[in-house]
Amino acid sequence: MPTYELALMLRAMPKPELKTTLKRVSHAIFNRGGIIRNIENLGFRPIPYKTSSHGVVHREANYFIFRIDTATQAVSDLKEEYSRDVDVVRQRVFKMPENTEHACTLEEELLPPAYRKEVQEMIEIGKTQVNRFTYKFKYNSGLDYYPFQK
């Protein structure tokens, strides 16, 4: 299952209501076979611009980020359910990039740039390419001489 980041803006409400809303959000993920990896609370802050949701104008919101693993088909169901939820002001789902392991050694990084393999490859590529920025006059103008010579 791919990893997604679910960013939620919840309306301003007391902590007991906020707790029930977060439970409802998490149970929706669990019911679709998802796994919650991390929940990050970014706090209660003003929204950069006023937002209208479910007929109410919001100027402040509680910000939460859920990192979840779920099936790709379940993401559209979650978005649809959260769009109907009156406590959710705004929700966005982002696909997280997969972790790619890079094999790096400290000895290679500590070498001077001229001795690094990547730099030597770039130098070889630079030697084979033609410099397109130097202009050369072509003598196919039909004149026997260069007209702009001093």
Backbone as CSV, one residue per row, in Angstrom:
resi,resn,N_x,N_y,N_z,CA_x,CA_y,CA_z,C_x,C_y,C_z
1,MET,0.837,-1.173,0.000,0.000,0.000,0.000,0.884,1.240,0.000
2,PRO,0.551,2.216,-0.834,1.338,3.447,-0.849,1.064,4.302,0.378
3,THR,1.993,5.172,0.671,1.873,6.067,1.816,1.335,7.412,1.337
4,TYR,0.364,7.942,2.080,-0.244,9.230,1.771,-0.133,10.147,2.969
5,GLU,-0.172,11.442,2.683,-0.214,12.448,3.731,-1.552,13.156,3.606
6,LEU,-2.350,13.072,4.667,-3.678,13.667,4.698,-3.616,14.922,5.558
7,ALA,-3.776,16.077,4.940,-3.743,17.350,5.656,-5.175,17.792,5.894
8,LEU,-5.517,18.019,7.171,-6.882,18.391,7.538,-6.889,19.734,8.244
9,MET,-7.889,20.520,7.942,-8.186,21.731,8.696,-9.560,21.512,9.326
10,LEU,-9.595,21.453,10.636,-10.849,21.226,11.353,-11.335,22.537,11.940
11,ARG,-12.637,22.711,11.987,-13.213,23.963,12.483,-12.845,24.188,13.943
12,ALA,-12.978,25.419,14.389,-12.694,25.760,15.786,-13.759,25.132,16.668
13,MET,-13.310,24.311,17.621,-14.233,23.616,18.519,-13.513,23.274,19.814
14,PRO,-14.278,23.001,20.899,-13.641,22.609,22.158,-12.942,21.257,22.044
15,LYS,-12.041,20.980,22.987,-11.235,19.761,22.918,-12.058,18.472,22.915
16,PRO,-13.132,18.325,23.714,-13.898,17.065,23.641,-14.493,16.819,22.254
17,GLU,-14.999,17.884,21.611,-15.534,17.721,20.261,-14.412,17.425,19.268
18,LEU,-13.273,18.050,19.467,-12.127,17.801,18.595,-11.684,16.341,18.696
19,LYS,-11.719,15.823,19.897,-11.338,14.425,20.121,-12.280,13.479,19.379
20,THR,-13.588,13.723,19.449,-14.541,12.854,18.746,-14.398,12.982,17.234
21,THR,-14.084,14.187,16.762,-13.884,14.376,15.324,-12.652,13.608,14.842
22,LEU,-11.570,13.656,15.616,-10.366,12.915,15.234,-10.608,11.412,15.269
23,LYS,-11.406,10.950,16.222,-11.757,9.523,16.259,-12.556,9.145,15.014
24,ARG,-13.502,9.996,14.644,-14.331,9.720,13.469,-13.469,9.680,12.207
25,VAL,-12.513,10.600,12.107,-11.615,10.639,10.946,-10.756,9.376,10.898
26,SER,-10.214,8.989,12.046,-9.340,7.809,12.070,-10.126,6.521,11.830
27,HIS,-11.360,6.420,12.342,-12.162,5.216,12.092,-12.526,5.087,10.618
28,ALA,-12.697,6.205,9.928,-12.959,6.145,8.492,-11.759,5.549,7.751
29,ILE,-10.563,5.867,8.212,-9.350,5.306,7.592,-9.259,3.817,7.896
30,PHE,-9.501,3.435,9.160,-9.411,2.030,9.558,-10.464,1.183,8.862
31,ASN,-11.672,1.713,8.659,-12.750,0.951,8.018,-12.447,0.642,6.568
32,ARG,-11.585,1.393,5.949,-11.213,1.140,4.553,-9.891,0.374,4.437
33,GLY,-9.445,-0.207,5.529,-8.244,-1.032,5.502,-6.952,-0.249,5.574
34,GLY,-7.006,0.991,5.998,-5.812,1.809,6.078,-5.115,1.697,7.418
35,ILE,-3.891,2.162,7.452,-3.070,2.163,8.669,-2.591,3.595,8.888
36,ILE,-2.733,4.087,10.109,-2.234,5.414,10.446,-0.825,5.266,10.985
37,ARG,0.132,5.879,10.309,1.528,5.818,10.732,1.866,6.907,11.741
38,ASN,1.293,8.092,11.547,1.660,9.223,12.393,0.544,10.262,12.328
39,ILE,0.272,10.903,13.459,-0.645,12.032,13.509,0.139,13.206,14.079
40,GLU,0.161,14.297,13.345,0.901,15.476,13.781,-0.074,16.632,13.957
41,ASN,-0.074,17.217,15.141,-0.933,18.353,15.438,-0.130,19.627,15.213
42,LEU,-0.559,20.439,14.254,0.121,21.693,13.976,-0.485,22.853,14.747
43,GLY,-1.530,22.575,15.506,-2.093,23.574,16.403,-3.266,24.325,15.825
44,PHE,-3.768,25.236,16.647,-4.896,26.085,16.294,-4.345,27.423,15.834
45,ARG,-4.602,27.793,14.582,-4.073,29.034,14.046,-5.068,29.691,13.097
46,PRO,-4.825,30.948,12.814,-5.701,31.614,11.843,-5.432,31.095,10.430
47,ILE,-6.481,31.042,9.638,-6.366,30.627,8.243,-5.835,31.835,7.447
48,PRO,-4.949,31.625,6.474,-4.392,32.763,5.724,-5.456,33.643,5.064
49,TYR,-6.563,33.057,4.672,-7.673,33.814,4.108,-8.958,33.132,4.544
50,LYS,-10.030,33.892,4.649,-11.271,33.311,5.148,-11.783,32.263,4.165
51,THR,-12.296,31.176,4.725,-12.725,30.040,3.944,-14.165,29.703,4.292
52,SER,-14.972,29.453,3.299,-16.359,29.076,3.515,-16.498,27.569,3.336
53,SER,-17.132,26.932,4.324,-17.341,25.493,4.252,-18.666,25.164,4.923
54,HIS,-19.542,24.475,4.205,-20.856,24.061,4.705,-21.678,25.259,5.176
55,GLY,-21.584,26.366,4.458,-22.381,27.544,4.744,-21.872,28.408,5.880
56,VAL,-20.686,28.131,6.408,-20.117,28.901,7.513,-18.757,29.440,7.064
57,VAL,-18.478,30.693,7.408,-17.184,31.298,7.087,-16.225,31.033,8.251
58,HIS,-15.070,30.478,7.921,-14.065,30.136,8.933,-12.858,31.048,8.778
59,ARG,-12.354,31.532,9.920,-11.144,32.356,9.921,-10.020,31.711,10.718
60,GLU,-10.334,30.695,11.521,-9.350,29.953,12.317,-9.669,28.467,12.195
61,ALA,-8.637,27.649,12.356,-8.841,26.208,12.232,-7.769,25.454,13.010
62,ASN,-8.081,24.201,13.319,-7.113,23.266,13.898,-6.468,22.513,12.739
63,TYR,-5.149,22.491,12.694,-4.409,21.856,11.607,-3.867,20.507,12.077
64,PHE,-4.114,19.460,11.279,-3.609,18.118,11.563,-3.059,17.506,10.295
65,ILE,-2.006,16.698,10.456,-1.436,15.950,9.339,-1.410,14.478,9.739
66,PHE,-2.050,13.644,8.927,-2.058,12.200,9.122,-1.162,11.585,8.063
67,ARG,-0.264,10.715,8.448,0.504,9.913,7.486,-0.098,8.519,7.521
68,ILE,-0.675,8.114,6.392,-1.438,6.863,6.361,-0.960,5.981,5.219
69,ASP,-1.133,4.689,5.412,-0.948,3.707,4.350,-2.321,3.149,4.038
70,THR,-2.752,3.294,2.799,-4.060,2.806,2.405,-4.056,2.492,0.917
71,ALA,-5.083,1.776,0.487,-5.206,1.436,-0.922,-5.524,2.687,-1.724
72,THR,-5.152,2.680,-2.983,-5.359,3.837,-3.838,-6.843,4.124,-4.033
73,GLN,-7.667,3.084,-4.113,-9.099,3.286,-4.313,-9.764,3.889,-3.083
74,ALA,-9.202,3.649,-1.896,-9.796,4.167,-0.667,-9.587,5.663,-0.516
75,VAL,-8.619,6.221,-1.215,-8.331,7.652,-1.089,-9.510,8.480,-1.591
76,SER,-10.083,8.103,-2.722,-11.223,8.865,-3.241,-12.433,8.738,-2.318
77,ASP,-12.621,7.568,-1.683,-13.711,7.405,-0.713,-13.502,8.298,0.503
78,LEU,-12.264,8.377,0.978,-11.966,9.233,2.128,-12.201,10.706,1.790
79,LYS,-11.756,11.131,0.620,-11.952,12.522,0.222,-13.436,12.859,0.138
80,GLU,-14.205,11.931,-0.393,-15.647,12.166,-0.529,-16.314,12.230,0.838
81,GLU,-15.904,11.352,1.745,-16.494,11.357,3.086,-16.113,12.608,3.859
82,TYR,-14.864,13.034,3.766,-14.430,14.225,4.496,-15.029,15.497,3.904
83,SER,-15.368,15.475,2.622,-16.009,16.658,2.038,-17.430,16.827,2.564
84,ARG,-18.072,15.733,3.009,-19.413,15.810,3.589,-19.397,16.106,5.085
85,ASP,-18.258,15.923,5.735,-18.158,16.120,7.181,-18.191,17.617,7.498
86,VAL,-19.114,18.026,8.385,-19.266,19.450,8.689,-18.126,19.981,9.543
87,ASP,-17.376,19.114,10.219,-16.270,19.558,11.062,-14.987,19.784,10.271
88,VAL,-14.896,19.231,9.087,-13.697,19.367,8.257,-13.869,20.582,7.354
89,VAL,-13.020,21.579,7.556,-13.066,22.797,6.745,-12.427,22.536,5.391
90,ARG,-11.252,21.921,5.398,-10.544,21.622,4.157,-9.696,20.388,4.352
91,GLN,-9.594,19.570,3.306,-8.764,18.369,3.362,-8.034,18.208,2.037
92,ARG,-6.790,17.771,2.137,-5.961,17.500,0.958,-5.202,16.201,1.200
93,VAL,-5.041,15.424,0.143,-4.313,14.162,0.222,-3.149,14.240,-0.747
94,PHE,-1.953,13.968,-0.245,-0.742,13.983,-1.054,-0.085,12.614,-0.989
95,LYS,0.398,12.139,-2.116,1.129,10.873,-2.126,2.572,11.148,-1.729
96,MET,3.061,10.394,-0.772,4.428,10.571,-0.292,5.379,9.804,-1.209
97,PRO,6.533,10.382,-1.519,7.506,9.650,-2.345,8.057,8.452,-1.579
98,GLU,8.325,7.411,-2.314,8.877,6.215,-1.691,10.328,6.462,-1.306
99,ASN,10.736,5.860,-0.214,12.110,6.035,0.260,13.061,5.296,-0.665
100,THR,13.997,6.028,-1.207,15.025,5.409,-2.036,16.333,5.518,-1.274
101,GLU,16.960,4.411,-1.086,18.218,4.369,-0.350,19.367,4.700,-1.301
102,HIS,20.182,5.649,-0.936,21.365,5.995,-1.708,22.590,5.458,-0.973
103,ALA,23.365,4.696,-1.700,24.574,4.135,-1.109,25.687,5.170,-1.222
104,CYS,25.975,5.847,-0.138,27.040,6.840,-0.106,28.064,6.435,0.947
105,THR,29.309,6.663,0.632,30.352,6.399,1.609,31.033,7.711,1.945
106,LEU,31.495,7.801,3.141,32.135,9.028,3.601,33.453,9.263,2.879
107,GLU,34.153,8.185,2.532,35.438,8.349,1.857,35.274,9.027,0.500
108,GLU,34.210,8.669,-0.246,33.978,9.300,-1.541,33.622,10.771,-1.376
109,GLU,32.867,11.098,-0.349,32.451,12.481,-0.141,33.603,13.372,0.316
110,LEU,34.586,12.802,0.975,35.693,13.591,1.484,36.794,13.817,0.454
111,LEU,36.724,13.146,-0.689,37.722,13.353,-1.737,37.597,14.762,-2.300
112,PRO,38.695,15.344,-2.768,38.601,16.635,-3.453,37.757,16.481,-4.720
113,PRO,37.095,17.544,-5.158,36.186,17.415,-6.294,36.835,16.843,-7.546
114,ALA,38.086,17.148,-7.806,38.738,16.669,-9.028,38.896,15.155,-9.037
115,TYR,38.869,14.514,-7.876,39.071,13.076,-7.802,37.765,12.302,-7.655
116,ARG,36.645,12.970,-7.584,35.361,12.274,-7.462,34.924,11.736,-8.807
117,LYS,34.303,10.579,-8.782,33.896,9.898,-10.003,32.875,10.728,-10.790
118,GLU,31.881,11.333,-10.095,30.851,12.106,-10.781,31.444,13.323,-11.483
119,VAL,32.408,13.974,-10.838,33.024,15.165,-11.420,33.853,14.778,-12.645
120,GLN,34.561,13.663,-12.576,35.351,13.216,-13.714,34.450,12.875,-14.897
121,GLU,33.277,12.300,-14.640,32.332,12.004,-15.722,31.819,13.294,-16.350
122,MET,31.538,14.319,-15.533,31.070,15.597,-16.074,32.153,16.268,-16.918
123,ILE,33.415,16.144,-16.508,34.515,16.724,-17.276,34.622,16.046,-18.632
124,GLU,34.488,14.730,-18.676,34.554,13.996,-19.947,33.409,14.387,-20.869
125,ILE,32.224,14.581,-20.315,31.079,15.011,-21.128,31.334,16.414,-21.673
126,GLY,31.896,17.281,-20.856,32.194,18.644,-21.291,33.233,18.695,-22.391
127,LYS,34.176,17.760,-22.402,35.206,17.744,-23.448,34.631,17.322,-24.782
128,THR,33.603,16.493,-24.774,33.048,15.984,-26.028,32.032,16.937,-26.633
129,GLN,31.464,17.847,-25.865,30.446,18.746,-26.390,31.078,19.952,-27.073
130,VAL,30.380,20.463,-28.059,30.832,21.634,-28.801,30.307,22.866,-28.075
131,ASN,31.141,23.882,-27.990,30.727,25.127,-27.357,29.850,25.894,-28.328
132,ARG,28.542,26.028,-28.016,27.622,26.674,-28.930,27.591,28.176,-28.734
133,PHE,28.275,28.694,-27.769,28.161,30.101,-27.450,29.219,30.959,-28.139
134,THR,30.186,30.348,-28.765,31.172,31.131,-29.503,30.724,31.213,-30.959
135,TYR,30.599,32.435,-31.485,30.137,32.641,-32.847,31.326,32.647,-33.798
136,LYS,31.186,31.916,-34.880,32.244,31.869,-35.890,31.680,32.406,-37.200
137,PHE,32.417,33.281,-37.855,31.977,33.854,-39.118,32.080,32.814,-40.215
138,LYS,31.021,32.754,-41.023,31.021,31.841,-42.158,31.254,32.657,-43.421
139,TYR,32.151,32.214,-44.253,32.557,32.957,-45.441,31.718,32.578,-46.653
140,ASN,30.451,32.287,-46.492,29.621,31.925,-47.638,28.695,33.084,-48.016
141,SER,29.184,34.319,-47.876,28.363,35.493,-48.180,28.443,35.894,-49.658
142,GLY,29.326,35.296,-50.394,29.489,35.650,-51.799,30.541,36.713,-52.028
143,LEU,31.037,37.319,-50.983,32.074,38.334,-51.113,33.438,37.682,-50.997
144,ASP,34.413,38.296,-51.651,35.760,37.755,-51.596,36.500,38.209,-50.357
145,TYR,35.939,39.131,-49.629,36.622,39.657,-48.455,35.639,39.760,-47.308
146,TYR,36.163,39.965,-46.109,35.370,40.140,-44.906,35.003,41.628,-44.826
147,PRO,33.730,41.996,-44.989,33.361,43.413,-45.141,33.520,44.246,-43.873
148,PHE,33.596,43.644,-42.729,33.647,44.406,-41.485,35.044,44.483,-40.897
149,GLN,36.055,44.200,-41.710,37.417,44.267,-41.235,37.902,45.689,-41.191
150,LYS,38.646,46.051,-40.196,39.122,47.422,-40.040,40.306,47.693,-40.903
